[in-house]
Amino acid sequence: MADTKQQKPPFPLRALAAFAVTLAALFVLLLAAYALPGNRVRDHVYESAQTIAGEGLYPEYFGFKLFQMDNYTDTIMLTEAAAADEAPPLRAMMTNTAYNVDNFETLADDLQWYIEKDWAAGAQRTDAPELEPFSYARYWHGYLIWLRPLLLVTTITGVRVVQYVVLAALFAAVVWLLRRRCGLRAAFWFVVSQLLVTVFWVPHQVQYFTCFAAAYAGCVWVLARPRRSDSVCLALLVLGVVTAFCDLLVTPILPLGLPLVCWLLQPQQRLRAGVPQCGIVVGGSLSWGVGYLLCWASKWVLAGLVTGQNVIADALHQVGVRTAADSWHGMELTWGNIIRFVYETLAEKHLFWPLVLVAVLLAALFVASIRDKQQLVRALPLLLCTLMTPAWFIVLRTHSIQHGWFTWRALGLTIFAGAAFLYYCCDIRAAGRRILHRGK
């Protein structure tokens, strides 16, 4: 009997289709968000700006820098939401108008001035500061897909509540599915890794929320049922597009790494673990990267065509700024200066040599506790995922250091994958047996 099963199209064609459909869907959703009426949005943005002015642009929980919020960026997002109908939807969507002020610390107040001056009924305010519009066209700003509709009915406080509910539901789904498909240990590693990077504060900011939500949604899809490696690569390509469309370069490595780790931890994948799966990790990363870069570059091209601005030149300049050596607090960010700064900082606190000793002891303990060569090789795919965040930090060293108070949360991937890697390739009892054996 002839095989009536339809053969799948080649992977490149399926990848191209996935990219086109995802980008087209996001494009239509964002265009619809820009087409919404603006009066009610501006009313709620005005109240939101008052809330943020009361909180401050950079409030810190417990006075700790790594627990710092970023109301500054959320205020820019609110400004874009308020200014979205200054031009026809397509042009406004490509231009992404925000406003510059001389003193960034008054940004929330200036947003209130903007609405009162340009949109409030009656006479214009004559004492409003001079607000200069600028185009933020190098990003898609896809967060407006949900931010602008929500601002029709609520303020930033309501937006935060919705984000908390959504992220809590996704988090619970990931934990439940990990427990069901990968066991209690995997669920525990995930919970601990996310709590250590303070996921409970992530929904408080629109810009923090995006990557975590996309990553958790990817994990839910991966864990919902067994997935073939080609399907996972296609899903990662889609996640790359979603990340580039909605994120402002906060923790974009999470939507790549967390779903990959969830896939690798499933029993059917653990049975196939080893060098071949390292190839799948690399292939999945390339798929995500292609989706991410093509989505981002498509905005540069489209925005340039619609607005007449040289968006490509601006975007490439910004890429250089975030990857090449720049300055931070007066220090040029070369590798030599970075290493010297870390050494001097630790040495001043008399921590350098104690930390070196701890690192040497931990390395020795790791080597002594390796189960065997076969288990180490089988765990290598998880090691690759563990190293994704450090590699991302190195490539984008300027951005990662300058914005370390929020980029550090990408280490949630390293903790999750690292815990799994150590569990599968190490056994502390093996170290004890080896030490006892040598002592005899």
C-alpha positions, 0 to 999 in steps of 0.5 A: 500500500502506498504511503499516503503520509504527506512529507513535511516541507524542508525546515528552511521553508517551515522556518520562513513561514513561521517567521513571516506569520509571527511577524505579520501577526505581531505587526497587525496587533501593534497597528491595531493598538496604535489605531485605538482612540487616544483620549481615554489612554491619555487620561489614564497615562496622566494618572499613571505619571502622577503615580510614578512621580510619587514613586520616583524613577528608580525606587529600590527595594530594601535600598539594594541596587539589584532590587532597583525598579525602572520607572524611567523606561516605563515612563517612556513607554507611557509617553509613546502610548499617549503620543500614539495618535499624533500621526496616522497609525502606520506612520506613528507605529514606525516613528515611535515618538517619545520626548526628550527633556533637559533633566531626565529626573523630571520625566514623570512630571514632564509627561503630565505637562505634555498631556496638559499642554497638548491635549487637555481641553481649554487654553494651553499651559503657558508655563509648560517646559519645552519638550522635544520629540524624538523618534525611537524607531530602532525598536518595534515597541511591541509591548504597546500591544497590551499596554495601550489597550489596558490604558484604555480602561486602567492606569499603570497600577492596573497594568501591573496587576494584570501583569502579576496575574499573567506571570503568576499563572504562567509560572504556576503552569511551568512548575506544574508541568515540570513536576509532571513531566520532569520530576520534583527536582526539576520543578524545585530547580526552576522555582529556586532559580526564579526566586533568586532573581526576584521574579516576584518584582518582575511584573511591577515593570512593563519592561521587565515583564516581557522577556519573563512572560515570553520565556515562561510561555515557551516553557509551557509549550515545550512541556505541554507534550513531547516535542521533536527537535525540529519543532523546538527549533521552530518554536525558538525562532518564533520566540526570537521574533516575539522577543525582538518585537516586544523587548527593549534589550532587558533579559532577551536570553531567557526566552531562548534558554529556559524553554531549551532547558525544560526540553532537555530535562524531559525523560525522553531527551535525557535518554538521548543526551550527549554530544548530538544534543549539543548540536540541537542546542546550537541549532536552536540557538541559531534559530532563535538568533535568526528570528531575533535579528531578522525581526529587529532588522525588518523594523529598521528597513520598514521604519526607514521606508515609511519615515525617511529617517536613516534608522539603519545607521542609528540602529547599527550605531547603537549596536556598536555602543552596546557591544564595543568598549564605552565608558561607565562612571568615567572608566573605559570599558576595555577588558583590561579595565574591567578586570582591574576594576573587579580586582581592585574592588575585591582587594579593597574589601580583602575578598580577592584571595578568599574568593580565589581560594573558594573558587579553587576548592569548588573546582576541585570538588567539582572534578572529584565529584564527577560521576564518570566521563559518560555522565559528564558528556551526557550533561554537556547540553545543559552546560551549554545552556548554563553558559548562555547568559555569561556569553550574552554578557560578554558579547553585550558587555557595555550594555550588561554593565551599564544596566547591570541592575536589571540585566543580572536577572538573566542569571536565572537561566544559569542557575536553573541549567547549572543546577541540572548540570551539576545534578546529572554529572556530579555526585558528592558521595563519589568525591567522598569515596575517592578521598577515602580511597586515596587516604587508605 
